Amino acid sequence: MRARQLMTRPVITVSPETTIVEAANIMLQRHISGLPVVDATGKLVGIVSEGDFIHRGEIGTQRKRRRLLNSFSDRVRRRPTLSTSTAARSPRS
């Protein structure tokens, strides 16, 4: 199977100034999961996809960190740092 067999035609695009609400409405109305973002000359400058809406901190849908990862990062943050002067005085084994 090739991309041409799955792609939507005609290509529906948005500009960098399109609001996320407008982009979401276009995707819902057209039953598509992504939109190419093109500038005034028609040059591709990006892509907006459903995934871009799913994990956004601004709208409260950011990914939740796993407990294990949180536990590890908390331990790293609490670990005392070793200064350069202390490291230079420490005996080597």
Secondary structure, DSSP 8 states (H G I E B T S, - for coil): --GGGT--SS---B-TTS-HHHHHHHHHHHT-SEEEEE-TTS-EEEEEEHHHHHT-GGGT------HHHHHHHHHHHHS----HHHHHHS---
